[in-house]
Amino acid sequence: MLAEYIGVAELNDRIAREVTLNETLAVVDMPRLVDLSHRDGNQTTEYLDVRVEFLKVAGDVPGIKVTVNGNLALECQRCLEPLTWSVDNSFELGVLAGDDQMDETEGIFDAVLVGEHGLHLPKVIEDEILTALPLALTHHQGEDCGKLVEVYERAADSPAAWTENKPFSDLAALIGIADARKK
């Protein structure tokens, strides 16, 4: 049911019947999330639990209320190793048929426009998950970045790590020479 396109008439019908969908959504069906994932060839498919309620928002505008839960295996931008990201999103959107409605409802509630084929719920859900992700996904704790911690430990143990770097050590002498020339 989630993979179907939903037109405005179908949306209004589901609202009238107070339909609620409880389904699982495969992450592989969301290509932009797959691009962010850290996947091995033998890794099993990840699923997200999705609950969609069809309702009216702001009085009489058709809308959806979506709750998404699950875990994603993404890639840490610091160490490039797997990172388990917990998805716990809940959002409510008005579903509008045209740009003219968008102008009328701006600032009142969040909205999505129905395309020519209808509303594609997996795409809307993927959009909202991507919006909730931080710009740079990293492990919460630096110690969790496995490869990076190993690199730091090796670098700290090397003799070159203990050499003192003094980039301005000759600056005083240079300034002294410049002052002596002015006199």
BELLINFEN-V625933 format. One line per field, one symbol per residue. ss: DSSP state (a for helix, b for strand, c for the rest). phi: phi as a letter, one per 40 degrees, with the letter a starting at -180 (. if undefined). psi: psi as a letter, one per 40 degrees, with the letter a starting at -180 (. if undefined). A space follows every 10 residues. Layout:
BEGIN
ss = ???
phi = ???
psi = ???
END
This chain:
BEGIN
ss = ccccbbcaaa aaaaaacccb bbbbbbaaac aaaaaabccc ccccccbbbb bbbbbbbccc bbbbbbbbbb bbbbbccccc cbbbbbbbbb bbbbbbccaa aaaaaccccc bbbcbccbbb aaaaaaaaaa aacccccccc caaacaaaaa aaaaaaacaa aacccccccc aaaaaaaaaa aac
phi = .ccccbcccc cccccccfcb bbabbccccb dccccccbbc ccccccbbcb bbbcacbfgb ccabbbbbbi bbcbbcccbg bcbcbccaba abbcbbcacc ccccbdgcac abccccchcb ddccccdccc cccccbcbcc bdcccdcccc cccccccccc cccccbcbcc cccccccccc ccc
psi = ddeihhiddd ddddddefhh hhiihhdeeg dddddeighi deiihiihhh hhhhihifce hiiihhhhia ihgahhedef iihhhhhgih ihhihididd ddddehedii iiihadeahh dddddddddd deiidhhiid hddegcdddd ddddddeidd dehhhgdede dddddddddd dd.
END
